[in-house]
């Protein structure tokens, strides 16, 4: 499990390395353009259920900590879906990974 660490004081969100790799691509693309967005996630039943949202802004510290040593393979369709969501009023949230119908991104 990787970690998405954001803000000061920091919030740490645990997620699978594959999910984290896709979030990293989307969030860094938005930040490189100076864009802001909300990011929302749900807690598992073991963590008490519920959900949280944060405002992602280029001036707020951000860190992606991966558990594994290998860079996860990216799914182009999933990246495009997450980018689309990040540009909606509801903002970025993790959705189930779609089937890879196109060539994947990255190695």
Secondary structure, 3 states (H helix, E strand, C coil): CEEEEECCCCEEEEECHHHHHHHHHHHHHHHHCCCCEEEEEECCHHHCCCEEEEEECCCCCEEEECCCCCCCCECHHHHHHHHHHHCCCCCEECCCCCCCCCCCECC
